[in-house]
Amino acid sequence: MEPICLLSIVISPAIEDTIVDWLLDRNEISGFTSSPIYGHGSSAHSLSIQEQVAGRKKQVLFQIHMPSAQAQAVLKDLKQEFQGSGIHYWIMPLSDAGHLD
């Protein structure tokens, strides 16, 4: 069995609809989860004045579990199509994932 992973993508809410449409158009993605989140950190250059005062930045998290090779292909295309958009990502191996029927 091919290894599976969890691809997590963190984006600005400004491009949420664009990313949703992009992910839905991908044949290798059967579904994904999205959640509003807050990013915290000391990197003032990436925060507006209001975010610096609040100490947090609104963001959106997408998570997709899929075969590792497919995740790498999605990530490659994401990097090409959304270069410079400030997207943050990580990939973590999963020991198992699925649906309980």
DSSP file (Angstrom, degrees, kcal/mol; ACC not computed):
  #  RESIDUE AA STRUCTURE BP1 BP2  ACC     N-H-->O    O-->H-N    N-H-->O    O-->H-N    TCO  KAPPA ALPHA  PHI   PSI    X-CA   Y-CA   Z-CA
    1    1 A M              0   0    0      0, 0.0     3,-0.1     0, 0.0     0, 0.0   0.000 360.0 360.0 360.0 135.8    0.0    0.0    0.0
    2    2 A E        -     0   0    0      1,-0.1     0, 0.0    65,-0.0     0, 0.0  -0.415 360.0-101.4 -67.8 140.5    1.3    3.5   -0.9
    3    3 A P        -     0   0    0      0, 0.0    65,-2.6     0, 0.0    66,-0.3  -0.318  37.3-148.9 -62.2 144.3    2.1    5.7    2.0
    4    4 A I  E     -AB  67  94A   0     90,-0.6    90,-2.4    63,-0.3     2,-0.3  -0.806  15.8-177.3-113.7 158.6   -0.5    8.3    2.9
    5    5 A C  E     -AB  66  93A   0     61,-2.8    61,-1.9    -2,-0.3     2,-0.6  -0.892  29.1-113.9-144.5 172.1    0.0   11.8    4.4
    6    6 A L  E     -AB  65  92A   0     86,-2.8    86,-2.0    -2,-0.3     2,-0.6  -0.969  25.4-158.8-113.5 115.9   -1.8   14.8    5.6
    7    7 A L  E     -AB  64  91A   0     57,-3.1    57,-2.1    -2,-0.6     2,-0.4  -0.862  10.2-168.7 -94.8 120.4   -1.2   17.9    3.5
    8    8 A S  E     -AB  63  90A   0     82,-2.9    82,-1.9    -2,-0.6     2,-0.4  -0.938   3.7-173.2-112.8 132.7   -1.9   21.1    5.5
    9    9 A I  E     -AB  62  89A   0     53,-2.6    53,-2.9    -2,-0.4     2,-0.5  -0.993   6.8-162.5-128.9 126.7   -2.1   24.5    3.7
   10   10 A V  E     +AB  61  88A   0     78,-3.6    78,-2.4    -2,-0.4     2,-0.3  -0.946  21.3 168.0-112.8 126.8   -2.5   27.8    5.5
   11   11 A I  E     -A   60   0A   0     49,-2.6    49,-2.3    -2,-0.5    75,-0.1  -0.827  39.8 -93.5-132.4 167.8   -3.7   30.8    3.5
   12   12 A S    >   -     0   0    0     73,-0.3     3,-1.7    -2,-0.3     4,-0.2  -0.604  35.8-123.3 -74.8 141.5   -4.9   34.3    3.8
   13   13 A P  G >  S+     0   0    0      0, 0.0     3,-1.3     0, 0.0     4,-0.4   0.754 106.8  74.6 -57.8 -22.4   -8.8   34.6    3.9
   14   14 A A  G 3  S+     0   0    0      1,-0.3     4,-0.2     2,-0.1     3,-0.1   0.774 104.2  35.1 -62.7 -26.2   -8.4   36.9    0.9
   15   15 A I  G <> S+     0   0    0     -3,-1.7     4,-2.4     1,-0.1    -1,-0.3   0.217  85.3 109.7-111.7  14.9   -7.7   33.9   -1.4
   16   16 A E  H <> S+     0   0    0     -3,-1.3     4,-2.8     1,-0.2     5,-0.2   0.934  79.6  46.1 -57.6 -51.4   -9.9   31.4    0.3
   17   17 A D  H  > S+     0   0    0     -4,-0.4     4,-2.4     1,-0.2    -1,-0.2   0.884 112.8  51.5 -61.7 -38.2  -12.5   31.1   -2.5
   18   18 A T  H  > S+     0   0    0      2,-0.2     4,-2.3     1,-0.2    -1,-0.2   0.918 112.2  45.4 -63.7 -44.0   -9.8   30.9   -5.1
   19   19 A I  H  X S+     0   0    0     -4,-2.4     4,-2.9     2,-0.2     5,-0.2   0.898 110.8  53.6 -68.4 -40.5   -8.1   28.0   -3.3
   20   20 A V  H  X S+     0   0    0     -4,-2.8     4,-2.6    -5,-0.2    -2,-0.2   0.955 112.1  44.9 -57.1 -50.0  -11.4   26.2   -2.6
   21   21 A D  H  X S+     0   0    0     -4,-2.4     4,-1.5     1,-0.2    -2,-0.2   0.904 113.1  51.2 -60.6 -41.7  -12.2   26.3   -6.4
   22   22 A W  H  < S+     0   0    0     -4,-2.3     4,-0.4     1,-0.2    -1,-0.2   0.920 112.5  45.3 -63.1 -44.7   -8.6   25.2   -7.2
   23   23 A L  H >< S+     0   0    0     -4,-2.9     3,-1.2     1,-0.2     6,-0.2   0.894 110.8  53.3 -66.5 -39.9   -8.8   22.3   -4.8
   24   24 A L  H 3< S+     0   0    0     -4,-2.6    -1,-0.2     1,-0.3    -2,-0.2   0.785 104.7  56.6 -66.4 -26.1  -12.2   21.2   -6.1
   25   25 A D  T 3< S+     0   0    0     -4,-1.5     2,-0.5    -5,-0.2    -1,-0.3   0.574  84.4 100.6 -79.8  -9.7  -10.9   21.2   -9.7
   26   26 A R    X   -     0   0    0     -3,-1.2     3,-1.2    -4,-0.4    48,-0.0  -0.676  61.4-156.2 -82.9 121.0   -8.2   18.7   -8.8
   27   27 A N  T 3  S+     0   0    0     -2,-0.5    -1,-0.2     1,-0.2    -4,-0.0   0.806  91.3  58.0 -64.5 -30.4   -9.1   15.2   -9.9
   28   28 A E  T 3  S+     0   0    0     42,-0.1     2,-0.7     1,-0.1    -1,-0.2   0.542  91.7  79.5 -81.4  -4.4   -6.8   13.6   -7.3
   29   29 A I    <   +     0   0    0     -3,-1.2     3,-0.1    -6,-0.2    -1,-0.1  -0.901  51.9 178.8-106.1 113.6   -8.5   15.3   -4.4
   30   30 A S        -     0   0    0     -2,-0.7     2,-0.3     1,-0.3    -1,-0.1   0.630  68.2 -30.5 -87.4 -14.1  -11.7   13.6   -3.4
   31   31 A G        -     0   0    0     34,-0.1    -1,-0.3    -8,-0.1     2,-0.3  -0.923  56.6-162.0 172.8 166.4  -12.4   16.0   -0.5
   32   32 A F        -     0   0    0     -2,-0.3     2,-0.4    32,-0.1    32,-0.2  -0.966  18.2-121.0-158.0 168.2  -10.8   18.3    2.1
   33   33 A T  E     -C   63   0A   0     30,-2.4    30,-2.5    -2,-0.3     2,-0.4  -0.921  21.6-168.2-116.7 142.8  -11.5   20.1    5.3
   34   34 A S  E     +C   62   0A   0     -2,-0.4    28,-0.2    28,-0.2    -2,-0.0  -0.985   7.1 176.0-131.6 147.8  -11.2   23.8    5.9
   35   35 A S  E     -C   61   0A   0     26,-2.1    26,-3.1    -2,-0.4     2,-0.3  -0.998  32.9-116.7-146.5 140.9  -11.2   25.8    9.1
   36   36 A P  E     +C   60   0A   0      0, 0.0     2,-0.3     0, 0.0    24,-0.2  -0.649  46.5 169.8 -74.2 136.9  -10.8   29.4   10.1
   37   37 A I  E     -C   59   0A   0     22,-2.8    22,-2.7    -2,-0.3     2,-0.4  -0.853  31.4-123.5-138.4 172.2   -7.7   29.8   12.3
   38   38 A Y  E     -C   58   0A   0     -2,-0.3     2,-0.4    20,-0.2    20,-0.2  -0.986  18.1-147.1-120.6 135.0   -5.4   32.4   13.9
   39   39 A G  E     -C   57   0A   0     18,-3.1    18,-2.1    -2,-0.4     2,-0.4  -0.823  14.7-167.4 -97.7 140.8   -1.7   32.6   13.3
   40   40 A H        +     0   0    0     -2,-0.4     2,-0.3    16,-0.2    16,-0.1  -0.962  24.7 117.8-126.6 143.8    0.5   33.8   16.1
   41   41 A G        -     0   0    0     -2,-0.4    -2,-0.0    14,-0.2    14,-0.0  -0.978  64.4-101.2 174.9 177.5    4.2   34.8   15.9
   42   42 A S  S    S+     0   0    0     -2,-0.3     2,-1.6     1,-0.1     3,-0.1   0.274  76.7 114.9-103.0   9.8    6.8   37.5   16.3
   43   43 A S    >   +     0   0    0      1,-0.2     3,-1.5     2,-0.1     4,-0.2  -0.598  38.3 176.7 -84.4  83.9    7.2   38.2   12.6
   44   44 A A  G >  S+     0   0    0     -2,-1.6     3,-1.6     1,-0.3    -1,-0.2   0.780  70.0  68.9 -61.8 -29.0    5.9   41.8   12.6
   45   45 A H  G 3  S+     0   0    0      1,-0.3    -1,-0.3    -3,-0.1    -2,-0.1   0.751 100.6  48.2 -64.7 -22.0    6.6   42.3    8.9
   46   46 A S  G <  S+     0   0    0     -3,-1.5     2,-0.4     2,-0.1    -1,-0.3   0.396 102.8  78.2 -97.2   3.3    3.9   39.9    7.9
   47   47 A L  S <  S-     0   0    0     -3,-1.6    10,-0.1    -4,-0.2     2,-0.0  -0.892  75.1-128.7-115.3 141.9    1.3   41.5   10.3
   48   48 A S     >  -     0   0    0     -2,-0.4     4,-2.5     1,-0.1     5,-0.2  -0.288  38.3-100.9 -71.6 170.3   -0.8   44.6    9.8
   49   49 A I  H  > S+     0   0    0      1,-0.2     4,-2.2     2,-0.2     5,-0.2   0.927 126.2  50.4 -59.1 -44.9   -0.8   47.2   12.6
   50   50 A Q  H  > S+     0   0    0      1,-0.2     4,-2.4     2,-0.2    -1,-0.2   0.904 111.3  48.1 -60.7 -42.2   -4.1   45.9   13.8
   51   51 A E  H  >>S+     0   0    0      2,-0.2     4,-2.2     1,-0.2     5,-1.2   0.867 108.9  53.9 -67.1 -36.2   -2.8   42.3   13.8
   52   52 A Q  H  <5S+     0   0    0     -4,-2.5    -2,-0.2     2,-0.2    -1,-0.2   0.911 111.0  45.8 -63.4 -41.2    0.3   43.4   15.7
   53   53 A V  H  <5S+     0   0    0     -4,-2.2    -2,-0.2     1,-0.2    -1,-0.2   0.915 116.9  44.1 -66.8 -43.1   -1.9   44.9   18.4
   54   54 A A  H  <5S-     0   0    0     -4,-2.4    -2,-0.2     2,-0.2    -1,-0.2   0.764 103.4-134.0 -73.1 -25.2   -4.2   41.9   18.5
   55   55 A G  T  <5S+     0   0    0     -4,-2.2     2,-0.3     1,-0.2   -14,-0.2   0.692  73.3  77.1  78.4  19.3   -1.2   39.5   18.5
   56   56 A R      < -     0   0    0     -5,-1.2     2,-0.4    -6,-0.2    -1,-0.2  -0.991  63.3-143.2-157.0 160.4   -2.8   37.3   15.9
   57   57 A K  E     - C   0  39A   0    -18,-2.1   -18,-3.1    -2,-0.3     2,-0.2  -0.995  25.3-122.2-130.5 128.2   -3.6   37.0   12.2
   58   58 A K  E     + C   0  38A   0     -2,-0.4     2,-0.3   -20,-0.2   -20,-0.2  -0.492  45.0 157.6 -68.8 135.0   -6.8   35.5   10.6
   59   59 A Q  E     - C   0  37A   0    -22,-2.7   -22,-2.8    -2,-0.2     2,-0.4  -0.893  36.7-121.3-146.6 175.3   -6.0   32.7    8.3
   60   60 A V  E     -AC  11  36A   0    -49,-2.3   -49,-2.6    -2,-0.3     2,-0.5  -0.992  18.6-152.3-126.9 134.1   -7.6   29.6    6.8
   61   61 A L  E     -AC  10  35A   0    -26,-3.1   -26,-2.1    -2,-0.4     2,-0.4  -0.916   8.0-169.2-108.2 127.8   -6.4   26.0    7.2
   62   62 A F  E     -AC   9  34A   0    -53,-2.9   -53,-2.6    -2,-0.5     2,-0.4  -0.938   4.9-169.4-110.3 138.2   -7.0   23.3    4.6
   63   63 A Q  E     +AC   8  33A   0    -30,-2.5   -30,-2.4    -2,-0.4     2,-0.4  -0.997   7.5 175.4-132.1 135.5   -6.2   19.7    5.3
   64   64 A I  E     -A    7   0A   0    -57,-2.1   -57,-3.1    -2,-0.4     2,-0.5  -0.994  17.5-153.0-138.0 125.5   -6.2   16.8    2.8
   65   65 A H  E     +A    6   0A   0     -2,-0.4   -59,-0.2   -59,-0.2   -34,-0.1  -0.890  39.7 133.0-100.3 134.9   -5.2   13.2    3.4
   66   66 A M  E     -A    5   0A   0    -61,-1.9   -61,-2.8    -2,-0.5   -37,-0.1  -0.965  61.3 -57.6-164.6 167.6   -4.0   11.5    0.3
   67   67 A P  E  >  -A    4   0A   0      0, 0.0     4,-2.1     0, 0.0     3,-0.4  -0.336  52.1-121.0 -57.9 142.3   -1.2    9.3   -1.1
   68   68 A S  H  > S+     0   0    0    -65,-2.6     4,-2.0     1,-0.2     5,-0.2   0.858 110.2  53.9 -56.8 -41.0    2.2   11.0   -0.5
   69   69 A A  H  > S+     0   0    0    -66,-0.3     4,-1.7     1,-0.2    -1,-0.2   0.893 109.4  48.5 -63.6 -39.3    3.1   11.1   -4.2
   70   70 A Q  H  > S+     0   0    0     -3,-0.4     4,-2.6     1,-0.2    -1,-0.2   0.885 107.8  55.0 -68.0 -37.8   -0.2   12.9   -5.0
   71   71 A A  H  X S+     0   0    0     -4,-2.1     4,-2.6     1,-0.2    -2,-0.2   0.897 106.8  51.0 -61.4 -40.2    0.4   15.4   -2.2
   72   72 A Q  H  X S+     0   0    0     -4,-2.0     4,-2.3     2,-0.2    -1,-0.2   0.892 110.5  49.0 -64.6 -38.9    3.8   16.2   -3.7
   73   73 A A  H  X S+     0   0    0     -4,-1.7     4,-2.1     2,-0.2    -2,-0.2   0.912 112.1  48.1 -66.9 -42.4    2.2   16.8   -7.1
   74   74 A V  H  X S+     0   0    0     -4,-2.6     4,-2.6     1,-0.2    -2,-0.2   0.926 112.3  49.6 -61.8 -44.6   -0.5   19.0   -5.6
   75   75 A L  H  X S+     0   0    0     -4,-2.6     4,-2.5     2,-0.2    -2,-0.2   0.895 108.5  52.6 -62.8 -41.2    2.2   21.0   -3.7
   76   76 A K  H  X S+     0   0    0     -4,-2.3     4,-1.7     1,-0.2    -1,-0.2   0.933 113.3  43.5 -60.1 -46.8    4.3   21.4   -6.9
   77   77 A D  H  X S+     0   0    0     -4,-2.1     4,-2.7     2,-0.2     5,-0.2   0.879 111.5  54.2 -67.5 -38.1    1.3   22.8   -8.8
   78   78 A L  H  X S+     0   0    0     -4,-2.6     4,-2.3     1,-0.2    -2,-0.2   0.918 108.1  50.1 -60.5 -44.4    0.3   25.0   -5.8
   79   79 A K  H  < S+     0   0    0     -4,-2.5     4,-0.3     1,-0.2    -1,-0.2   0.881 113.7  45.7 -62.5 -38.7    3.8   26.5   -5.7
   80   80 A Q  H  < S+     0   0    0     -4,-1.7     3,-0.5    -5,-0.2    -2,-0.2   0.916 119.4  38.6 -70.8 -43.3    3.7   27.3   -9.5
   81   81 A E  H  < S+     0   0    0     -4,-2.7    -2,-0.2     1,-0.2    -1,-0.2   0.728 126.1  33.3 -84.3 -22.4    0.2   28.8   -9.5
   82   82 A F  S >< S+     0   0    0     -4,-2.3     3,-1.8    -5,-0.2     5,-0.4  -0.014  76.5 155.3-125.9  30.0    0.3   30.7   -6.2
   83   83 A Q  T 3  S+     0   0    0     -3,-0.5    -3,-0.1    -4,-0.3    -4,-0.1  -0.330  71.6  19.1 -57.4 135.4    3.9   31.8   -6.0
   84   84 A G  T 3  S+     0   0    0      3,-0.1    -1,-0.3     1,-0.0    -5,-0.0   0.507  90.2 112.8  83.2   4.8    4.3   34.9   -3.8
   85   85 A S  S <  S-     0   0    0     -3,-1.8   -73,-0.3     2,-0.1    -2,-0.1   0.483  85.0-117.7 -89.9  -2.6    0.9   34.4   -2.1
   86   86 A G        +     0   0    0      1,-0.2     2,-0.1    -4,-0.2    -3,-0.1   0.682  51.7 167.7  77.6  16.9    2.4   33.7    1.3
   87   87 A I        -     0   0    0     -5,-0.4     2,-0.4   -76,-0.1    -1,-0.2  -0.431  19.7-157.6 -66.3 135.6    0.9   30.2    1.5
   88   88 A H  E     +B   10   0A   0    -78,-2.4   -78,-3.6    -2,-0.1     2,-0.3  -0.913  18.4 171.3-112.4 143.2    2.4   28.1    4.3
   89   89 A Y  E     -B    9   0A   0     -2,-0.4     2,-0.3   -80,-0.2   -80,-0.2  -0.951  17.3-174.8-145.8 163.0    2.2   24.3    4.2
   90   90 A W  E     -B    8   0A   0    -82,-1.9   -82,-2.9    -2,-0.3     2,-0.4  -0.964  13.6-147.2-154.9 155.6    3.4   21.1    5.8
   91   91 A I  E     -B    7   0A   0     -2,-0.3   -84,-0.2   -84,-0.2    -2,-0.0  -0.992  15.3-174.5-125.5 129.9    3.1   17.4    5.0
   92   92 A M  E     -B    6   0A   0    -86,-2.0   -86,-2.8    -2,-0.4     2,-0.1  -0.978  27.1-116.5-124.8 136.1    2.9   14.8    7.8
   93   93 A P  E     -B    5   0A   0      0, 0.0     2,-0.4     0, 0.0   -88,-0.3  -0.418  27.8-150.4 -66.9 145.4    2.9   11.0    7.3
   94   94 A L  E     -B    4   0A   0    -90,-2.4   -90,-0.6     1,-0.1     3,-0.1  -0.940  14.7-154.7-116.3 140.2   -0.2    9.2    8.5
   95   95 A S  S    S-     0   0    0     -2,-0.4     2,-0.3     1,-0.3    -1,-0.1   0.753  81.2 -10.4 -81.5 -24.3   -0.3    5.7    9.8
   96   96 A D        +     0   0    0      2,-0.0    -1,-0.3   -92,-0.0     2,-0.3  -0.965  59.3 170.8-167.8 154.0   -4.0    5.3    8.7
   97   97 A A        +     0   0    0     -2,-0.3     2,-0.3    -3,-0.1    -3,-0.0  -0.936  24.7 108.8-163.0 149.3   -7.0    7.3    7.4
   98   98 A G        -     0   0    0     -2,-0.3     2,-0.4     2,-0.0    -2,-0.0  -0.988  56.7 -69.7 169.0-166.6  -10.4    6.4    6.1
   99   99 A H        -     0   0    0     -2,-0.3     2,-0.7     2,-0.0    -2,-0.1  -0.907  31.0-132.2-117.0 142.8  -14.1    6.3    6.7
  100  100 A L              0   0    0     -2,-0.4    -2,-0.0     1,-0.1     0, 0.0  -0.866 360.0 360.0 -93.2 116.4  -16.1    4.1    9.1
  101  101 A D              0   0    0     -2,-0.7    -1,-0.1     0, 0.0    -2,-0.0   0.423 360.0 360.0 -95.0 360.0  -19.0    2.6    7.2
